[in-house]
Amino acid sequence: MILFHIRRSLKDLIGHATLILFPLILIFFFDYLYKTIDIQTGMEVEGQQRLALLVIGFALTFQIYGAALSFETLAADFYSPMHDRLFASPVEGRSLVLSVLLSGTVVSFLQSLVIVLFSFIVMGASIPSLFVVLVILLVSVLFNQLLGTVLLFLVGTSKAANVVTTIYGSVVPMLVGLYFPLPDSALFRVIRLYGTPMSLANTASIRAMEGDYGSMALVMLPIAVIVVLLFVSLKPLVRRIEV
């Protein structure tokens, strides 16, 4: 069933191309901008590490939009005439949801992997502890897929879930300092490093590249807890829409 949903997801070639090409264009643009114009980034880094954080930052950003891979598929199945046909079959609703979630996670992570490897091979981005950073990206993908799915089941339409994730995906990169510097205060530093799940994943990636795996694990702990809570909340939500 997972392979079926992966093949189903891969049919949206334009959507996948957008989620890969657009972040690469933004990485090229911001890297060129910071190299040629005397301005400061909001990430407080320079040179090669700045490029690595641009790659990670935009990969994390577009994972948020990639959550639509799961919740739009589930909306087409659960909030359409397909609902009655599905639940007239022996397929269990929770198994279907998990299959869609796992396939969406695989596809979204592959998109992030392409972004990272392209930047590494073509742009020469240096990403220390690459394997650990990829694990962090995978956990972030799972979080975003679960968040999008839970939002769908709470609001009942993919359009509303898309609005929420679009707003979230527009705001949180700013709070990380991906686009421009934030005010120089202790409050905004806490927000930039720990204020959102994306901030936590970004900070964990920084700690991994610095080789500070203890701090990395502490930063990732809240994301892991949220992932577990979102996963647990799926059972009653799925049971509600099965009837």
Secondary structure, 3 states (H helix, E strand, C coil): CHHHHHHHHCCCHHHHHHHHHHHHHHHHHHHHHHHHCCCCCCCCCCHHHHHHHHHHHHHHHHHHHHCHHHHHHHHHHHCCCHHHHHHCCCCCHHHHHHHHHHHHHHHHHHHHHHHHHHHHHCCCCCCCCHHHHHHHHHHHHHHHHHHHHHHHHHHCCHHHHHHHHHHHHHHHHHHHCCCCCCCCCHHHHHHHHHCCHHHHHHHHHHHHHHCCHHHHHHHHHHHHHHHHHHHHHHHHHHHHHHC
